Amino acid sequence: MIDDPELAALFRDEADEHLRLLESGLLHLEGERGDADTLEEVLREAHSLKGAARMLGLSDVELLSHALEDRVRSATHGTEPLTEDACDRLLAGVDALRALCHEALDDVPSGVDVMRAIADLSGESTAGTAIVDVLSEQPAVSERRAGPQAPEPEPAQSGARGPTATDLRIDTIRVAPRKLDALMNQSGELTVTRTRIARRQVEVAALLREWDELYQRQHTNRHEMTSTLAGADPAIAARLRIDWERAESSLRDIGSGLRRLLDDMGADSARLENVAGKLDEGIREARMLPLSTVFGQFHRMVRDIGRSEDKQIELVVEGGETLVDKRIVEEIKDALMHLMRNAIDHGIETPAERIGAGKLPTGTIRLSGRLDGSTVIIEVSDDGRGLDLERIRAAAVRIGFVTEVEAASLEAEHVRDLVFVSGLSTSSQVTDMSGRGVGMDVVRANIEVLKGRIEIASGPGLGCVVTCHLPQALSTTRVLLVRLGGHVYGLPLDSVRVVMKVAPSDMYRVDGRTSITVEGEPVSAVLAADLLHLPTGATEDPTAPVPVVVLVHAQEYLALQVDEIVEEQEIVLKPIGALLKHVRNVMGAGILGTGDVCIVLSSADLVRSVRFADRPVQPAPRLATSPRQLRVLVVEDSATTRVQEKRILEEAGYQVCAAVDGEDAWTLLGEVSVDAVVSDVLMPNLDGFGLTERIRASDRLSDLPVVLVTTLTSDADRRKGLKAGANAYLTKAGFDQSALLETLARLVGPGSKSPS
C-alpha cells in the first residue's frame, strides 16, 4: 500500500498509462508481429513501470514487470518470436500487473500468485491463462480511488474484462506540451482580436457622432426649406416635403441601426472579453508547474561537486511548491546550474578556510522561490566568501572592458554588475568548474529572454545573493507604443517608469551627457533614434516640449527622447528568430490591433548601451545622398524577419520593396526595377536557390546582384547557393547587419560582383 497521497496519485496516473500502452501495443503486435517500433515501445513501457514500482517499493509489480520486459526483449532480439499463445500470456501478464497496482493503491487483494504469473509469461506453466479467472473483474487502474468503494455493477457478460460503460470515469488526462503551447498562442491571438474589436467599437461610435451632426443639420435645413417653399407651387412643394420626410426617416432608421449595432458590439465585446479571459487563465493554469520540478535536480549535483572540491555543503530548498509557467521551468534550469556552480566554486570555502574565518565547517547554499504578485522571485544565496570587488575591477581592466581610471571610479554596485560581462573571470586557472569567462553573461541573457531581470548583492565574507525576477506566466505583453523614425516600436510597460514631456530648456549637461531630472536625480536623456541608428527628421519647433519615456532596468534609469507617444496595447510577443538574435536592442515582435508588425525593444539592451559610455551617444552616420536612391528587393516568408530586414536597409538609405516567397519575388521583378536582391533560401512555392537560378537565366536580370541570407550553414549548401549564381551567402546564425550593409555597398557600388 502506498501511504503518501501525492505519490499514490502520481503512480495511479502513470501506471494506468503504462498499462494502457502495453495492452494496445501487444494487441497491435498480434497482427503485426514484426513491427520493431512497437516492440521497442512495449519494452520501454514495461521498463518504465518497473522503475516506478522499484522507487515505491512495490516488489511484486517490479518482479512481474521485469519478467514481462525480459519476454518482450526476447521477441525484440528474435530468440523467442511472438506467437499467438505468447501474446495471450503477455496480455494476461498485463492484467496481473493491473490487479497488483490496484492492490498497492486501494488495498484491494489482487488474488495474483506472482511466481505463477511469471511462469505463465515464460510458458513454463501449463495454465497459461489460469489467472484470467481471478482478473476478470479488475477495472482499469484509474477507476479505483482510496476510501470507501461503491458496490461494483455486474459485468455485462460472463468473463468480461474491465468495467462496464457506466463505470468509466477519467479524472485526469495527459496533454502533449506542444498542444498547450499552441493553445496559449491562439489564446494570445484571441486577445489581439479582442483589442481590434474594441477599436472597431470606437470607429462605430465616431460614425454615430458624425450621423448626429448630419441629422441635426438635416433637421435645421428642413425649417429653412419650409420657409423657402412657402411661395412655391403647392404640388412641387408637397412632393419636396414628402421626399424630405422620407430622407429624414431613413436617417433616423440609420441612426437607430447604428445605436443597436454599437450596443450589440458592446455586449459581444464584453462576452468575448470574459470568455477570452477565462480561457487564457485556464490555459495558464494548465501550463503551470511547481518549481520543485527543477529545484529537485540540484541535490545530487551539489553533493557530488562539493565532494570533488573537498567542501562540506548543505543545500536548503524552499518554495518548491511555487507554480510558474512551463516555459520558465524549462528555460531556468541552465541559468540556475551556472549560479549553483558559481556558489560552490567561488562562494563556499573549504572547511579549514571557514573555521579560520570563524564559520561552521559546513557551508550553506539556499535555493528558494516565492511569488510576489505576478512576479516569481528565485534566489540563490550562499554564506561563503562573497564577491572580491578588487579582483573584479582588475579582471575588467585585464580584458579591456574598462581602463584603470574608469575601474577605480566605479561604484560598488557597478563593479558587482561587471560579473555579467562576457569573458570576465576572476579564476586564475581554467578548470571543469570555472575560469573560462563564460556563465554569468549567459545567465543574464537567459533571464532577460524570459522578460526578467537579475540582481546581485554581496559583502566581503558575508556570502552572495543572486535574485532573479521573472513573470509567473508568458503569453501576452503590455507595451507602450512610440513612434521613431516613421515607425511604431513597443517598449515593455513593466520597464517604463514615467512618461513626460520635457522642455529643451530643462535639459542640461552632466559629465558631457544631456540629462534631465527624474525624481530629484539626473538621468541621461538620449535620442532614441540615435541609439537605434534610425533617421531623424527636422524639428519644426526647437523650443517645443519633447516626449520622453523613462526606462528602468536593474535600478538604472534612461530617458529616451521619442518622436511621439502613441498608446498602450496588449500584444502577443513572438520570440525572435535566428536572424534577429544578433540584432541588439530587439526583444521580440508582435502583431498590433491594426494588423501591423511591431518590433518590441529590449529595455535591458537600451540601458546597457549607455551604461559605460564615456561620451554621449552620437548620431549614426547617414549615407550620402546619391542622384538615385538604390532599390533592394527583400524576399522572406517570415513577416517579422522581413520587416526587420526592410527597416535595416531603409535606415541605411536604401529604397526597399518586399516579397513573401520566390514566386512573389519573380512576379515583382517583372514589374519593378531593382538594384539588388536579398533573399531567404527556405521558402514555400519557390526557394532562394530556384529564384537565383531564374535570375541568372534571364537576359534582362542576369547581372542583378543576389545575396542569400539563410539558416543553412553547411559547406554543401553554401556551394549550392554560389553554384546557383548568388553573389554572397550570409548565414543567419552569425548574422550581423553591418556585414549585410557592407556586402550590398560592395555589390551595388563600384567594384567586383564575383561570388564571395
PECOR-V727579 format. One line per field, one symbol per residue. ss: DSSP state (H for helix, E for strand, L for the rest). Layout:
# PECOR-V727579
ss: ???
This chain:
# PECOR-V727579
ss: LLLLHHHHHHHHHHHHHHHHHHHHHHHHHHHLLLLHHHHHHHHHHHHHHHHHHHHHLLHHHHHHHHHHHHHHHHHHHLLLLLLHHHHHHHHHHHHHHHHHHHHHHHLLLLLLLHHHHHHHHHLLLLLLLLLHHHHLLLLLHHHLLLLLLLLLLLLLLLLLLLLLHHHLLLLLLLLLHHHHHHHHHHHHHHHHHHHHHHHHHHHHHHHHHHHHHHHHHHHHHHHHHHHHHHHLLHHHHHHHHHHHHHHHHHHHHHHHHHHHHHHHHHHHHHHHHHHHHHHHHHHHHHHEEELHHHHLLHHHHHHHHHHHLLLEEEEEEELLLLEEEHHHHHHHHHHHHHHHHHHHHHHLLLHHHHHHLLLLLEEEEEEEEEEELLEEEEEEEELLLLLLHHHHHHHHHHLLLLLHHHHHHLLHHHHHHHHHLLLLLLLLLLLLLLLLLLLHHHHHHHHHHLLLEEEEEEELLLEEEEEEEEELLLLEEEEEEEEELLEEEEEEHHHEEEEEEELHHHLEEELLEEEEEELLEEEEEEEHHHHLLLLLLLLLLLLLLEEEEEEEELLEEEEEELLEEEEEEEEELEELLLHHHHLLLEEEEEELLLLLEEEEELHHHHHHHHHLLLLLLLLLLLLLLLLLLLEEEEELLLHHHHHHHHHHHHHLLLEEEEELLHHHHHHHHLLLLLLEEEELLLLLLLLHHHHHHHHHHLLLLLLLEEEEEELLLLHHHHHHHHHHLLLEEEEHHHLLHHHHHHHHHHHHLLLLLLLL
